[in-house]
Amino acid sequence: MTEPNKPLLQPLVYSAVLSVMIGWVLFVARDVLVPVAYSIIVVYIVLGMTRQMARIPRLGPHLPAALRYTVSAGVILGALWGVALLILGSVSEITGNAARYDQAALGAIQRAAAWAGVETEPTWPQIRQFLVERVGVTRLLGSTAGVMLGIVALLVVVLLYAIFLLIEQRAFDRKIDRLYADPGRSVRLRAVIHAINDRVGNYLALKTLLSVGLGIVTWAVMAWMNLGFAGLSGLLAGLLNYIPYAGSVLGVVVPALLAVLTGADASAVFWLCVILTTAQFLNGNILDPYLMGNSLNLSPFVILFSLAAWGTLWGIPGALLAVPFAAIMVIVFQEFEGTRPLAVLLSLDGRLEAKDE
């Protein structure tokens, strides 16, 4: 009775054991793998921007490939360097004004308590003492500055990895051709890699364009309202746009909290939230669908599950990579007969472009 089930159970058991082993390796080696993964994503963005530049009406088809490649690489690598400088400037601002931000946060808590009618003796003084002495906004800001310096170090490593990957990218096809004695296998592998490059690269290039626009809007609004941490808020809003669903909410909440930290009054924070919510709504419901459509053809459940899985393994860096990684899995699965049913289940509507068109 058990013999007929053996061919079915064995692959399931092997797959489960292999998945656990891979997950354990990814978790243990995250400090090494995260910079490598981000450098690969940077290369994807550069390649995606190179292809998008070729689609510029009239001008694009006449631009040499080498020029498009150089411009795209220069823009992305320069942007990474600018992000590192912006973070360093924010760290300097935090460490130089930590005491003032401590008092601003305490004042905001006092105003909220007064509005809620809980500022009575002895409850509120005890709460205030607890917040100041045990939580300590100054200590919190100090640890935040340390995290930001760690991000700068990560960016430097990613920048170096990406430069070397871009240099070696031209020889990649030749390496693939020499992997197998059978030319057919090399052609198939190149087709899979090119499919990943096209779909994931285009997605990341367009998503980066939208994220940059959202970051500029956030920075401009906060600078116009004369609120602190405008540059840092714009950077965070742009990065959070890569996180599905939750990123839109955090893109409003984080700048609002930074505004409160710098002493903004309630009306300024309210209007900031209204403007940023409108910008997030327009981005998520008009610009994003118009420019990108269902370019990755992923099920919403798969996106959420990937977000939870990669967020658990690698934290926030993993959450930012969740969607590209899920897209890569679908593209790879659809190229092999044994895993193609998985690709159908992971897709949005069951259609796989490379096979069904």
NORUR-V454123 format. One record per residue. N is the residue number from 1. RES is the residue in one letter. OMEGA is omega in whole degrees, -180 to 180 (999 if undefined). NEAR is the number of other C-alpha atoms within 8 Angstrom. Layout:
N_RES_OMEGA_NEAR / N_RES_OMEGA_NEAR
This chain:
1_M_-176_4 / 2_T_-175_5 / 3_E_-180_5 / 4_P_-179_7 / 5_N_-174_8 / 6_K_179_8 / 7_P_180_7 / 8_L_-176_8 / 9_L_-177_8 / 10_Q_178_8 / 11_P_179_8 / 12_L_180_8 / 13_V_179_8 / 14_Y_-180_8 / 15_S_180_8 / 16_A_179_8 / 17_V_180_8 / 18_L_179_8 / 19_S_178_8 / 20_V_180_8 / 21_M_179_8 / 22_I_178_8 / 23_G_179_9 / 24_W_178_8 / 25_V_180_8 / 26_L_-179_10 / 27_F_-177_9 / 28_V_-175_7 / 29_A_-175_8 / 30_R_-180_10 / 31_D_178_7 / 32_V_-172_7 / 33_L_-178_9 / 34_V_177_11 / 35_P_179_13 / 36_V_-180_10 / 37_A_-179_8 / 38_Y_177_9 / 39_S_176_13 / 40_I_178_10 / 41_I_178_9 / 42_V_178_10 / 43_V_176_11 / 44_Y_-180_13 / 45_I_179_14 / 46_V_180_14 / 47_L_178_12 / 48_G_177_16 / 49_M_178_12 / 50_T_178_12 / 51_R_180_9 / 52_Q_178_10 / 53_M_178_9 / 54_A_-179_12 / 55_R_177_8 / 56_I_-178_9 / 57_P_177_6 / 58_R_-175_6 / 59_L_-172_8 / 60_G_-178_10 / 61_P_-177_9 / 62_H_180_7 / 63_L_177_9 / 64_P_-179_6 / 65_A_-180_7 / 66_A_179_6 / 67_L_179_8 / 68_R_180_12 / 69_Y_-179_11 / 70_T_180_8 / 71_V_-180_8 / 72_S_-180_12 / 73_A_-180_9 / 74_G_-180_8 / 75_V_-176_8 / 76_I_-179_11 / 77_L_175_9 / 78_G_178_8 / 79_A_177_8 / 80_L_178_10 / 81_W_177_11 / 82_G_177_8 / 83_V_179_9 / 84_A_179_11 / 85_L_178_8 / 86_L_179_10 / 87_I_178_12 / 88_L_177_11 / 89_G_178_8 / 90_S_177_10 / 91_V_178_11 / 92_S_179_8 / 93_E_-180_8 / 94_I_-177_11 / 95_T_-179_10 / 96_G_-175_6 / 97_N_-176_8 / 98_A_-178_12 / 99_A_180_7 / 100_R_178_8 / 101_Y_176_13 / 102_D_-180_12 / 103_Q_179_8 / 104_A_179_12 / 105_A_178_13 / 106_L_178_10 / 107_G_179_9 / 108_A_178_11 / 109_I_179_8 / 110_Q_180_9 / 111_R_178_8 / 112_A_179_8 / 113_A_178_11 / 114_A_179_9 / 115_W_180_7 / 116_A_178_6 / 117_G_-179_7 / 118_V_-179_9 / 119_E_180_10 / 120_T_177_7 / 121_E_-6_6 / 122_P_-170_6 / 123_T_-174_9 / 124_W_177_11 / 125_P_178_9 / 126_Q_177_8 / 127_I_-179_8 / 128_R_179_9 / 129_Q_179_9 / 130_F_-178_9 / 131_L_-176_9 / 132_V_-172_10 / 133_E_-175_7 / 134_R_177_7 / 135_V_173_9 / 136_G_179_10 / 137_V_179_11 / 138_T_178_10 / 139_R_179_8 / 140_L_179_9 / 141_L_178_11 / 142_G_178_11 / 143_S_176_8 / 144_T_178_8 / 145_A_178_11 / 146_G_177_8 / 147_V_-179_8 / 148_M_176_11 / 149_L_175_11 / 150_G_177_8 / 151_I_178_8 / 152_V_178_11 / 153_A_177_8 / 154_L_-180_9 / 155_L_179_12 / 156_V_179_10 / 157_V_178_9 / 158_V_180_12 / 159_L_180_12 / 160_L_178_8 / 161_Y_-177_11 / 162_A_179_12 / 163_I_-179_8 / 164_F_177_8 / 165_L_178_11 / 166_L_178_9 / 167_I_-177_7 / 168_E_-173_8 / 169_Q_-177_7 / 170_R_-179_7 / 171_A_-174_7 / 172_F_-180_8 / 173_D_178_8 / 174_R_177_7 / 175_K_179_8 / 176_I_-180_11 / 177_D_-177_10 / 178_R_-180_8 / 179_L_-173_7 / 180_Y_174_9 / 181_A_179_5 / 182_D_-179_6 / 183_P_-179_8 / 184_G_179_6 / 185_R_178_8 / 186_S_179_13 / 187_V_-180_9 / 188_R_179_8 / 189_L_178_9 / 190_R_179_10 / 191_A_178_8 / 192_V_-178_11 / 193_I_179_8 / 194_H_177_8 / 195_A_177_9 / 196_I_-180_11 / 197_N_-177_12 / 198_D_-173_9 / 199_R_-179_10 / 200_V_179_14 / 201_G_178_15 / 202_N_178_14 / 203_Y_-177_12 / 204_L_179_13 / 205_A_180_14 / 206_L_179_10 / 207_K_177_10 / 208_T_178_9 / 209_L_178_8 / 210_L_180_11 / 211_S_177_13 / 212_V_178_9 / 213_G_179_9 / 214_L_177_14 / 215_G_179_14 / 216_I_178_9 / 217_V_180_10 / 218_T_179_13 / 219_W_-177_13 / 220_A_-179_9 / 221_V_-178_10 / 222_M_177_12 / 223_A_178_10 / 224_W_179_7 / 225_M_178_7 / 226_N_178_6 / 227_L_-180_11 / 228_G_178_9 / 229_F_179_9 / 230_A_-180_12 / 231_G_179_8 / 232_L_179_11 / 233_S_177_14 / 234_G_178_15 / 235_L_-179_10 / 236_L_179_11 / 237_A_178_18 / 238_G_180_14 / 239_L_-179_10 / 240_L_179_12 / 241_N_177_11 / 242_Y_-179_11 / 243_I_-178_13 / 244_P_172_11 / 245_Y_-176_6 / 246_A_-178_7 / 247_G_180_12 / 248_S_179_13 / 249_V_-180_8 / 250_L_178_10 / 251_G_174_15 / 252_V_-175_13 / 253_V_-176_9 / 254_V_176_11 / 255_P_178_11 / 256_A_178_11 / 257_L_177_8 / 258_L_177_11 / 259_A_177_13 / 260_V_-178_13 / 261_L_-179_12 / 262_T_173_12 / 263_G_179_11 / 264_A_179_10 / 265_D_-173_7 / 266_A_-178_6 / 267_S_179_6 / 268_A_179_9 / 269_V_179_12 / 270_F_-178_8 / 271_W_175_8 / 272_L_180_11 / 273_C_180_11 / 274_V_-177_8 / 275_I_-179_9 / 276_L_177_11 / 277_T_177_9 / 278_T_179_8 / 279_A_179_10 / 280_Q_179_12 / 281_F_179_9 / 282_L_180_9 / 283_N_-175_11 / 284_G_-173_10 / 285_N_-179_8 / 286_I_-174_9 / 287_L_-178_10 / 288_D_178_12 / 289_P_-177_10 / 290_Y_-177_7 / 291_L_-170_7 / 292_M_-176_9 / 293_G_174_7 / 294_N_-172_7 / 295_S_-179_7 / 296_L_175_8 / 297_N_-179_8 / 298_L_174_12 / 299_S_177_10 / 300_P_178_7 / 301_F_179_6 / 302_V_178_10 / 303_I_-180_13 / 304_L_180_9 / 305_F_178_8 / 306_S_178_12 / 307_L_180_14 / 308_A_-177_9 / 309_A_-178_8 / 310_W_174_13 / 311_G_177_13 / 312_T_-177_8 / 313_L_-171_11 / 314_W_179_12 / 315_G_-179_9 / 316_I_176_7 / 317_P_178_9 / 318_G_179_14 / 319_A_179_13 / 320_L_-178_11 / 321_L_-171_10 / 322_A_-176_14 / 323_V_177_11 / 324_P_180_9 / 325_F_178_9 / 326_A_178_12 / 327_A_179_11 / 328_I_179_10 / 329_M_-179_9 / 330_V_-179_12 / 331_I_180_12 / 332_V_-179_9 / 333_F_-175_11 / 334_Q_-178_15 / 335_E_-177_9 / 336_F_-173_8 / 337_E_-177_7 / 338_G_-177_5 / 339_T_-178_10 / 340_R_176_11 / 341_P_176_9 / 342_L_179_10 / 343_A_178_14 / 344_V_-180_12 / 345_L_-179_8 / 346_L_-176_11 / 347_S_-178_13 / 348_L_-174_10 / 349_D_179_7 / 350_G_178_8 / 351_R_179_8 / 352_L_-170_11 / 353_E_-174_6 / 354_A_-175_5 / 355_K_-169_6 / 356_D_-177_6 / 357_E_999_5
